[in-house]
Amino acid sequence: MLNLNAITVRLGGRIILDRAAAALPPRSRVGLIGRNGAGKSTLMKVMIGQLDPDEGSCDMPRDTRLGYIAQEAPSGTATPFETVLEADKERAALMEEAEHTQDPDRLGHIYERLTTIDAYTAPARAARILVGLGFDEEMQGRPLDSYSGGWKMRVALASLLFSNPDLLLLDEPSNHLDLEATLWLENFLKAYRGTVVVISHERDLLNNVVDYILHLEGGKVTLYPGGYDAFERQRAERLAQLESARTKQQAEREKLQEYVARNSARASTAKQAQSRAKALARMQPIAAAIEDPTLHFGFPSPAELRPPLITMDMASVGYGDTPILKRINMRIDPDDRIALLGRNGNGKTTLARLIAAQLAPMEGEMASSPKMNVGYFTQYQVEELDVTDTPLEHMTRVMKGATPGAVRAQLGRFGFSGERAVQKVGSMSGGERARLALALITRDAPHMLILDEPTNHLDVDSREALVQALNDYSGAVVIVSHDRHMIELVADRLVLVDNGTAQPFDGSLDDYTDIILRKADGNSSSGDAPKVDRKADKKAAAEWREKQKLLKNAVNKAEREMTALAAERTRIDAALANPAKATAKTSDLMVQRAAIEKKLAAAEEVWMEAGAALEAG
């Protein structure tokens, strides 16, 4: 049990948490959500003891082992595999002591304890976690300093998961992950035996993993049972009830105010008026639900261009003299919605840069519409914004020659109107900076949007607004994202970037998800550092898809046959019920009915067997 007891935190004279109180059940998985800047990370720091509240306390059972990722990523010459193993402090200390102790009794106790904590399977567990987060055998053995910051944060996450704390606290863990690693993480957290508190804006993760939502708003927290969709329904009902209560209270206030105004001056009613005035003063007003006017994205509509926008014929692309992707055949039309799938490092960003004409093809051919304008969004653009400038100064600089009204209009499409247009970028949240970057790249009404992880730092509501804006946008969209909800609602074509090329993925996102999770399950039975056989994986995935297709066809065929046989049986039963109108003898009808029953039983057996096999995967 984790209890938040009326926690108040003030930072810079501003109240961040205002007597926040909740009781989290033991071994629960809780999604901590709220708008950007609401105080989620502050509350998590109070939970782990990094920040002392001004008032209140955070209580949990004594000796609870906490797990939280530090702000600094691990570095040095140690490998990811070694770093993860060292995260189990007790195991590492016992293994070290076992090598040096001369006391046979102490050595016996050490070996007994190592067996109790399952220390000898630790290498296999560490390897499984690293593989799940994208580290193959070769990557597990490289020094940490050879990795980028994003991959180092994956090592930090792997170390935390391996340490198996009683209370696991995660602050937006999927920000540095691709779709494949996010899927694996979801599966891992669903099976986790301790208590989990996760700050996340991933709707799918919140629906698939957590059993409670802790919503932080206005410094207060409210605990809702269920995942994110259940939270939205309950909150909508709660807001409707509050609005109803507010309306009733407002009517009561007006009634009291009218009585006081009418009767205060009359001696006969002054006492009653005074009493009602006190009741009016004690009445705490119920605040109206506030809609955030900045929660808006609006992409300008591009001029029409004839298809295709881009064609590639056996194109290769890479850096220097080294090709990353080869034999790319692709066509993009003005109404295309394409999602690029594949693990980080396989070349999704390289392909996006080729489409955006930031890289030229090394071999093969690529043709683009000469009038096409492309808007390309990356996280680097967010990081490179001048923190001393305002949105208005940024937009004025890139829209040279545009009228002030046109500049303001483009900013307004993304929620930067009025005072928000002149605030310093340095004071803005990550989500606000991402919105500004999107506003900047779409200033010229591009015919194609290429978005590389656009949802990082956007809260759930902002992501939903972005999805809506993309669906309203009339140009082409190419998206790289680990947010399944966004891919499902935006993309209608999937392209898998893997094995040094890019190919259409024949299947749905659910099919791809199943393949990834099946790969993870296959890896889970491997040894200390399992090898990744991509060719075998691809062959197995194709065979599995074909098997699923055959099973679905068998189920559908059996259903059609059962429907036709049942209809024929009904016709015969009607004829048997009225022999005078029957076109065949009763004995012949009985023979026909028996034959139909036999065929129906056989079809039902096929239907049940194929259905069971399909459900089993």
Secondary structure as UniProt FT lines:
FT   STRAND          2..11
FT   TURN            12..13
FT   STRAND          14..24
FT   TURN            26..27
FT   STRAND          29..33
FT   TURN            36..37
FT   HELIX           40..48
FT   STRAND          55..59
FT   TURN            62..63
FT   STRAND          66..68
FT   HELIX           80..86
FT   HELIX           89..100
FT   HELIX           104..116
FT   TURN            117..118
FT   HELIX           119..121
FT   HELIX           122..132
FT   TURN            133..134
FT   HELIX           137..140
FT   HELIX           144..146
FT   HELIX           149..163
FT   STRAND          167..171
FT   HELIX           173..176
FT   HELIX           179..190
FT   STRAND          195..199
FT   HELIX           203..208
FT   STRAND          212..217
FT   TURN            218..219
FT   STRAND          220..225
FT   HELIX           228..263
FT   TURN            264..265
FT   TURN            267..269
FT   HELIX           270..282
FT   TURN            293..294
FT   STRAND          310..319
FT   TURN            320..321
FT   STRAND          322..332
FT   TURN            334..335
FT   STRAND          337..341
FT   TURN            344..345
FT   HELIX           348..355
FT   TURN            356..357
FT   STRAND          363..368
FT   TURN            370..371
FT   STRAND          374..377
FT   HELIX           379..383
FT   TURN            387..388
FT   HELIX           391..398
FT   TURN            400..401
FT   HELIX           404..412
FT   TURN            413..415
FT   HELIX           418..422
FT   HELIX           425..427
FT   HELIX           430..441
FT   TURN            442..444
FT   STRAND          448..452
FT   TURN            454..457
FT   HELIX           460..472
FT   STRAND          476..480
FT   HELIX           484..490
FT   STRAND          493..498
FT   TURN            499..500
FT   STRAND          501..504
FT   HELIX           509..523
FT   TURN            524..525
FT   HELIX           534..577
FT   HELIX           579..581
FT   HELIX           586..616
//
